[in-house]
Amino acid sequence: MSSRLPWVVRLYCSLSRRILPRELWLDHGRDINEAFYDLYAEATAEADRVEPIRMVGREIFCLLSTAIAERRATRRDREALLTLGARPRTSARVHRTHTHPLLVATNMIDSVLHDIRFAVRTLRKGPVFALVAIATLGLGIGANAAVFSVVNSVLLRPLPYEDPEELFVVWTNFGRDLPQNWLSGPEFVEITEMNTTFEDFAVFTTSTWSMTGGGNEPSRIDGAAVSGTFFDVLGAEAARGRLFGAAEDEGDQLVVVVSDAFWRAQMGGREDIVGSRVTLDGDSFEVIGVLPEHFRVHHPNVPNPDGLGVYAPFQPAFRTRYAEMPGGSHFLLGFARGQDGITLQQAQADMDSVAVRMIETAGYDFEGWGLTVYALHDDLVENVEGALVILLGAVAFVLLIACLNVANLQLTRAAERSREIALRTAVGAGRSRLVRQLLTESAVLAGAGAIAGVGLAYWIIEALQAVVPAGLPRADSIALDTTVMSFAAAAALFTVVLFGVLPGIVATRTNLAETLKDAGRTVSAGVAGARMRNTLVVAEVALALVLLVGAGLLLRSFNGLLNTNPGYRTESLLTARVTLPQPKYNTDTATLFHRELLDRVSRLPGVIGAGAISALPLSNTGGSGKTLAEYSDADDVDTWRDYKYIEADRRSISAGYFETMGVELVAGRFFNEADGENTLPVAIVDESFARRFWGDENPVGKRVAANWTSDPDGDGFSSVDWREVVGIVRHARTRNLSVNGREQFYAPATQRPPFGMHLAIRTEMEPTALTTAIRAVVADLDPEQPVSDIATMSDRVAAAVATPRFNSLLLGSFALVAVILAALGIYGVVAFSVGQRTAEIGVRMALGASPQRVRTMVLRQGMLAVMIGLGIGLAAAIGLTRLITTMLYDVTATDPTTYVSVAVLLAAVAAAACLVPATGATRVEPVAALRED
């Protein structure tokens, strides 16, 4: 075996064994010889013919110097020990000397540094391999780090409040149709008085105000009305001034607390902010405090926490006290801070007890009614947790495929380096030493890949910020922080183990005698190596197929969502919001204002039609309430005091709204200008409402009611605001395009006037071109009245599907990367196989095999692993895609069209990857191949 080594290396190995002290040779002889071989191989690779001679002379001189110094030191040590009467050094004493912790650590560090230097030199000799491996790993690690940054910010990072684990959210539960509903004012009072587990309990609701004065144009300010204990619940402290307390619930003080962003942007960051005044809806409020810069209200029903600029006490904001509000008016979010040590289970048990007492004292006889408690963090992430975990799992698949691809490259490269490995074994390197060296090379690659991945992650995070859906909690905190960097380092360590260990073990399973023979070139391919490479291809194809199936299902779902009929037409439609302040406007003046506004807008050039509604579809506004119906025999609705009722969405609309929105009339008529305050109270309900109460009967002429007064002395009503149903319209998807939503009840704005209305304006031009004209019309009617929330209906639809678009985009990108990596892996394996079988192919062609037959042979062998991977991938996809069922719309997790299409696509890509080297195999010259063999 050693005769195959260069004579210089053999000379050096023999010399080192003869002149070095025995104990030094036993401990370090192999490392010394292997280091000399590395230096000799590197020197002979240079173009300079003199460099190898210099290197050999220098290393032999160093060897001789080391031998002399070691032997002198050994002699002095022995003489000193004998002088002191100590025993001479024995092999056991030598062993103890070389196992001293400090010596062992020093030797280990030197050995590791040597391995790293050699790994870098080796990778520099194969720059294409190194660049491909680093780019592949960087892509996998970078994508994982970017998605983990989202998961970390949204799911893992604690909420930025004092003792966030003690925070809860309380909902009312109306059973099957409405398990999570807001609180009413009286319910807030009763829960506050009856609970025994909450240290503080508060309510919150978003609101808007018209801000005027200060020499600026009127503007719409988003904010919130809160109870006095709200900031105590969240543990907030004022950055300037003070925050609200319980006293604000008792008085009528017109005071506000402003956010840091509002103070800087709207009030110029003035130092005398505390005590200054701001005019909201015509009332002058005193600013008593400024919130800290990073304070936000994190809850899924607060879609834009950064935009809340003003916080006002509830009572002066709504001019009513909690107990005086209607018990059926649910629009308050309940936030609670538990007492020390209170668990979610204990809080829920307490709320169950409170609900029983409320039913007894307040006459809550609704079937299934109760109170439900959630941890604030769980309530915040409930709707996004599943999707983010699935995306993290999907990007982990990309990292696995990247590792498998690099492992395949490592196996291929190790097969090409089999002679080098055999020579290292010949100079004394053991198998563990060789595996360690190959593992070090993998670590160098992984380290470089991690650095590239961190850079890529930074870019991906920047890109994600542009497409992340607005409703994603705490999206503003997504960043490349130390936690994400640590995750990237852990991912790099994982890749070292995954693509470094197995290829190293397989590569060192070499037959030394056979490999050192001239004919060893073909043997180096090895059955074990070929089997391992094909196994990796199978795994890559299976993982890629799972990702492709998931992406295909989401894309089909997203396409179906875009093509869903929402119940109205979205094209050429401009929307805007106008909310009139109280008490500047009362119901009569508000009705006149909206009527005049619609009349003027409808006469603008390019306007086809105009209407108004209290809560526009997909505007994240609007409320619901119990709605009664007469003469209903329905079994699947609830009964209250002899009347059937359901929780329905309620809207006030103007005449012409349905026509402008393109809502289809099913039966009866639309509202018109004749439906006024002094005429018969009328209503329009959607087809879902009509079907729920009356089945197939024609509901036109029947009566419904949204307002009533209970008889305090009996079980009936003292008065009911009955309205005659005059029309049935198609159901409109108002809150979400992916679900039908609640049944809908509409009343004329002239009979049920709201102060805030959304305009809907259909045009024959670019809708946004009317923005200036609409502002001018409103300013002409009231110079202090702002116009807000101007957007096209198409933009609102785009915002409504932002989350499924985000999920589809990410998973689709991961699937595309996985397919590319899998195709590269397949190409690499087939190309290497063709290269190793060049002589065999030459013999076949010399014996008469046609190019077509050779091409078919290579394709068949390459596609065998692909087909096995497709089979395994399809089976895995059937099981794993069930996890994304909640993310799908109008398509099942086992949709056969998607599975077949994806399998055919991946098979076609794999066939193309196999075809390139298969075509190259047909160009083999038989004579040249046989001569080379």
Steps between C-alpha positions, in 0.01 A plus 500: 500500500774744604676445165228712344604801713748754357856399590554827685204429727620144562845634588360755743271244668790255546731772630250632752437152638872436545624827653212621717477376861268201529242666725483808273458279193220300663309817593560725199670300225190464284412869527861596408504275193154612386595866541810439283284333236262801496787744454660284229170467310447876518859579391491263202174658384679832448657590166833577667717184468747620765240543775465123573877471547505795739203360691655151537831640617331731748278226646784246530713761677213570740456126556868455585500803731191372680650154542824635646319737736258230618775244561707755697196593706424135565858436612502802735165393643628147565823625663308741722263228612787263579680772701186549710463124546189487287411219268585531132219592261293203406237472229231549767668817626536621144127433449413704810721783381327513164152483656553807717194725439704800397714297259197325359321832446806651334542202269132504417502870412807454282338205328174688440682803362697271270176338381343839434801626305507184293121518441531857374786401268301205371191709432709759320607226259135433415345850486194393298409233752559740790291780349210269412502342847522836679225651285274198557553504876470879514165479324370238743634666816398850387144400419468319833642794694262744329190293569619432854528876553127524425416207727719637776344847487141381475486175696801460728588845629310595819252786474658835594301542820572457867452131594331416165412147615245655740301673223168358378225591254133443587239431231129436511401166350173479308537134414539340160463811285701744710749340741708819527304823527575834659370618835225752566521779759272331757692174463825683573352641821370161616823314424699767685281464808463121502843362404740371765812427291581830328717765656374751240242479224464755218329551165628649177349598166649675201357835399565791267480874545512806280790716617471868420675820603865584528501658155505160329252339264241279671623143530365167611674362810491132590494424869323308772252548778603309812391445856699663777686183597614414148859617537523336844404167342779527241746632757577812294669807645497851361806636325369848581221608732264228623262235365136428579381358829174385655398865549452541123216245513309710752534850360437682175851643457589571137855368516713289267827312496694507173750262344863596453457498119195730521684738733793529260309504169182691586620723784857565396655323800442812711640484852189657657273226364359413844219745570458607137169451325386326182162539327329170416152491345456862606583441868816624665694221679791551739810289436600349835771259387714348226547126461844338465641476148457123470154469656251318276166327557561153361178322410363354174205743512747790493639457147709818508633550855759750373221725376325550835598855595249605762354317802194651670294391803197302391226707662578843351592339168162324463296729730350207682591287799557127475191397696277734295595340168271245327580149620493373140754751370823298487809690387742502795817293534556374855860494631580353841807463720484192715595493863838350586515133410158487329499254209286508189298205632427682827398816318267302273341326797440840660340634180276193481379582850450866408302401190265284709431792735450740207245261349316492834507874568482654153270254329753365249298211367687467167580142424870431541586848630811533715835670553826372349852589614813489282859579582578828322795350313294200384215726390744716306661217301204262473424581137861503377679240712410200284601668174834622638591159642418341164715756317787434740465128435494563125817707505662231716431265208697740279793481740479120499505493122796739496686275744419191295623676189829597662534149644467367147766743384721388787453133409580570137806700595611236752477234229724713280740539796505129580863465392595792724318338793677170431837675497421665833417161640829369367700768685329403825173696523229301678136496392387724787769749399378503142136539606605789723678669210198461271275623780724804540458575131123476547523736798695754294236478227218529755667799665536677168142401415379642832672831431346512153166392649499781755560752223223343294269493804547875545392556140207257527378667820506837325296347216257336744430835664355616167261206455416401858121527555380793709323272748817311599560579869820686590621497140692822567734315738620249237876545486834323473578497874728285716234231537472462123880501468518222760241306303711539184802367691298203623381436143861505382596247768209283392617509141851392603360190665255426219722537194839443662487182705337251263701601191816483713423147618415380149804669347741331741366152427771441245695192400855630525660239273239535226490877512877535462496287187483677168165337431361631824331792326178316435506315828492833682141554399413220738167331549458663842566848363263451206230369730543793734484752214182344361346496849570870535335566162193305613480712815543825303225411256263395778554821698467716189176327407349565845585869469367517145171337600458743791581798280268373228211465744554850638527651153180329388334617820622857449383502140160374611486774762573768242229363272240479778190709445486725811143607427599839354713641216842633597625659177490879438385563856644768732424498871551758775390554858329805648422494873311795646587614854250521782351723638576725204264277302181331616310230314301753293798711394709189434229366268483830312881514470529150353211559263652823370844338475371210291303735277807713426733205452260328260510813281880503471637437149573133440280372785251230402341450840555570870374351825593475865506232769582506868762225465649419161584140411865409577553827692548324836212699645141428589307333775242235559213435735205277582237538231141376547264360240125436499320193371802273488488125559876451464656241728867603472456850648471608861184612677469796734167586660293330232696646210758340278831684476850475359817707532506692170721767350319834499555777249334833420512590130389780273274473201712404201762308698408154373476625143843665524664192651341269246319290763237277339135531606343157559146605587307817586660841452794717601472802730410828336468866594142445609616288796521785747472568869123537490424201283457130576818358663648259248793263475685292244656168596737277309410159363680323786289686757179418314591134458600466865164625630247411234654233280356509149217740590493847350595729792388825336235651724614322817638695796843516665637709785846613608391726787258439786433581863451219748208506739660529845194343668451204269657273244388696195583834340366840580581611145652349186634691199343273238599551139334357193726303266474662156787327323740206490855542368789266431724419794815716509831390646567796726770391747700239313489369145568143611192463722135582446467689827188581694155571364442866413237758591474839326298807598465833316744763628212747499314287758805371694755780453867434585760773555770315310447392140715343232450641152491264203549677165497320167683679222571475131857622552794414725329506844784671687477798262191610697681526834562875481146572381345301787713681759391829348131406521531405868700813581233712331232341720710522820854644495581320827390156377783265389473219245688183590563143388491580127569184299371313199293189563758301307763611751277386786464159338877480458547582869238242596694223322843617617542210742425218253710683241789515751467129580480403132794722407728357768407136454512537122848654522618219726360241261671664202835501681447137600432396140812680376714338768350158431563542126863595567538198728357264239719650229810467716438134584423398142790699360741342748364155420554560128854620568580188702352271233671658201696182423189282533305730268790492253497116501121497446527739208795305355283188510225677305279677757324794336507853651124474565551178697781655709287808567205283606724295729631808681152655522350179635761464771479869595119507508478187715602696811271785392195274470569347841528852643172599334323203653632573848430871457138443396439280804662757730308787339165331560580490870677833542275725290214433739680745728416787264128421476409817691700707250312366199190643334277308263757222454568185701837394639484189280402676178593245228554764230770668707674174585507375140609838359780539752626143452505542121679836530768366735547188284545722193759716678683186618494353149648821361772485767577140400483571128799737494759246623318221311547692177863558590545124543404443137795715390757264656761386244542120549865492396597792725308353795664158460845654462446704819386188686 
